[in-house]
Amino acid sequence: MFAIVEIAGQQFKVAKDQKVFVHRLATEEGKKVSFDNVLMLSDGDKVTVGAPAIDGAQVGAKVIKHLKGDKVIVFKKKRRKGYRVKNGHRQALTEIVIESIVGSGAKKAAVKKEAKPTASKVEKAVTKASVKPAAKVKKEAPKKEKSSSPDISSMTVAQLKAVAKEKGVKGYTSMKKADLIAALS
C-alpha cells in the first residue's frame, strides 16, 4: 500500500515504515504528526484518486530528527564584467518515518476547525467595519470646508492660472507661481 501525500508544500509517494526527508516541520523530535492532504491511495489493485484530496484519508508519521541538508553552492557570474557572487545554502530538513496510512474514517486536524471564525469574532468585525466609515465621514467634512476657502499657496500653477482667469486677472498666462499668488491675494 502506498499514498501520494502533500507535506510542507511538496508531494511525496510514501509507504509504511518509509523514511522521508521533508522541509522543516514545526514539531518536536519524537512527536507524531498526521497529514490530511492525501491526493492518491493505492492498495494493490484498488486505486483511489482524490479531487483534489481524499476525504477521510490520513497519513500518520513520527518525527525522528531535525537536520540540515547538504551544502549547495550558488555561483553567479557575468563574463567580462568582473561580477562574481558565491553563496552557500543548507536547507533545513526534518526526517520522518511513515507509521500508518488510513484510507477512510480519519478525523480532520483540530487546526482547521480553529480557522473558522466564531460568532463573537464576526460581531467584532462587523462593529469595527461600521465604526470605520463613520470616522471617514467625519474626516471628509472638514476637507469640504477647506475647499470652499481655497489655500492659494498649496495650489499648483495650473490651478492658480484657472482661478486667475475666473477672477479676471490680466496677463496671468506669463506669470510665475509667486506672481500669481501675489495677484490673487
C-alpha positions in Angstrom: 0.0 0.0 0.0 1.3 3.5 -0.9 -0.1 7.0 -0.9 0.7 10.3 -2.5 0.5 13.0 0.2 1.3 16.7 0.3 3.7 17.5 3.1 5.0 21.1 3.7 4.1 22.1 0.2 5.6 19.2 -1.6 4.1 15.9 -2.8 5.7 12.6 -1.7 5.0 9.0 -2.6 5.1 7.2 0.7 4.6 3.7 2.1 4.5 2.3 5.6 7.9 2.3 7.5 9.5 4.6 4.9 11.9 7.3 5.9 11.3 10.7 4.2 13.2 14.0 4.4 10.8 16.9 4.2 11.1 20.7 4.7 11.4 21.6 8.4 8.2 20.9 10.3 7.4 22.9 13.5 7.1 19.8 15.6 9.4 18.5 18.3 11.5 15.4 17.8 9.7 12.2 18.8 6.2 13.7 18.3 3.7 12.2 16.0 2.2 14.2 13.1 -0.6 13.5 10.7 -1.2 14.7 7.2 -4.7 15.1 5.8 -4.0 16.2 2.3 -3.8 12.7 0.7 -4.0 13.0 -3.0 -4.0 9.3 -4.0 -4.1 5.9 -2.3 -3.2 2.6 -3.8 -3.9 -0.8 -2.1 -2.9 -3.5 -4.5 -5.3 -3.3 -7.4 -7.6 -0.7 -5.7 -6.6 2.9 -6.6 -8.4 5.9 -5.1 -7.7 9.3 -6.6 -8.9 12.5 -4.8 -10.3 15.6 -6.3 -8.0 17.2 -5.2 -7.8 15.3 -1.8 -9.4 12.2 -0.5 -11.9 12.9 2.3 -11.1 10.9 5.5 -7.7 9.7 4.3 -4.8 10.3 6.5 -1.1 9.5 6.7 0.5 9.3 10.2 4.2 9.8 10.8 6.7 10.3 13.6 9.4 13.0 13.6 12.8 11.4 14.0 15.1 14.4 13.9 15.7 17.8 12.5 18.8 18.4 10.4 20.4 20.4 7.7 20.8 19.2 4.1 23.9 19.1 2.1 25.6 22.4 1.1 24.6 23.8 -2.2 26.9 26.4 -3.7 25.2 29.2 -5.7 27.7 30.8 -8.0 26.7 33.8 -10.2 29.0 35.3 -12.8 28.7 37.7 -15.7 31.6 37.4 -18.1 33.8 40.3 -18.9 32.2 42.4 -16.2 34.1 41.4 -13.1 30.9 40.2 -11.4 31.2 37.1 -9.3 29.0 36.2 -6.3 29.3 33.0 -4.3 26.7 31.9 -1.8 26.1 28.7 0.1 22.8 27.2 1.2 21.9 24.4 3.5 18.2 23.5 3.6 16.5 22.9 7.0 15.0 19.4 6.9 13.0 17.1 9.1 13.4 13.3 8.9 10.1 11.5 9.4 9.0 7.8 9.4 5.6 6.9 8.0 3.8 4.9 10.6 0.3 4.5 9.2 -1.8 5.1 6.1 -5.5 5.2 6.7 -7.9 5.1 3.7 -11.1 6.3 5.4 -12.5 7.2 8.7 -9.7 9.5 9.8 -10.6 12.7 11.7 -9.5 16.1 10.5 -6.9 18.0 12.4 -8.1 20.5 15.1 -6.1 23.3 13.4 -8.6 23.6 10.6 -11.6 23.8 13.0 -10.0 26.8 14.8 -9.6 28.6 11.5 -13.4 29.1 11.2 -14.4 32.5 12.7 -16.7 32.3 15.7 -19.8 34.4 16.2 -18.1 36.8 18.5 -15.2 37.4 16.1 -17.8 38.1 13.3 -19.6 40.5 15.6 -16.4 42.3 16.4 -15.5 42.5 12.7 -19.0 44.0 11.9 -18.7 46.6 14.7 -15.2 47.6 13.5 -16.5 47.9 9.9 -19.4 50.0 11.0 -17.2 52.3 13.1 -14.6 53.0 10.3 -17.0 54.6 7.7 -18.3 57.0 10.4 -14.7 58.1 11.2 -14.1 58.6 7.5 -17.2 60.8 7.1 -16.1 63.0 10.0 -12.7 63.4 8.4 -14.2 64.3 5.0 -16.4 67.1 6.3 -13.6 69.4 7.3 -11.9 68.9 3.9 -15.1 70.2 2.1 -15.0 73.3 4.3 -11.4 73.9 3.3 -12.2 73.6 -0.3 -14.8 76.4 -0.1 -12.0 78.8 1.0 -9.0 77.6 -1.0 -5.5 77.8 0.2 -3.6 79.5 -2.6 -0.1 78.6 -1.5 -0.8 74.9 -1.8 -2.3 75.1 -5.3 -0.4 74.2 -8.5 0.4 76.7 -11.2 -2.3 75.4 -13.4 -4.9 75.7 -10.6 -3.7 79.2 -9.9 -4.0 80.2 -13.5 -7.6 78.8 -13.6 -8.5 80.9 -10.5 -6.8 84.0 -12.0 -8.8 83.5 -15.2 -12.1 83.3 -13.2 -11.3 86.5 -11.3 -10.3 88.3 -14.5 -6.6 88.9 -13.7 -4.8 90.3 -16.9 -1.5 88.8 -18.0 -1.9 85.6 -15.9 -0.5 83.4 -18.7 3.1 84.7 -18.4 3.1 84.9 -14.5 5.1 82.6 -12.3 3.7 81.0 -9.2 4.8 83.7 -6.8 3.4 86.4 -9.1 0.0 84.6 -9.3 -0.2 84.2 -5.5 0.6 87.9 -5.1 -2.1 88.9 -7.7 -4.8 86.7 -6.2 -4.3 87.6 -2.6 
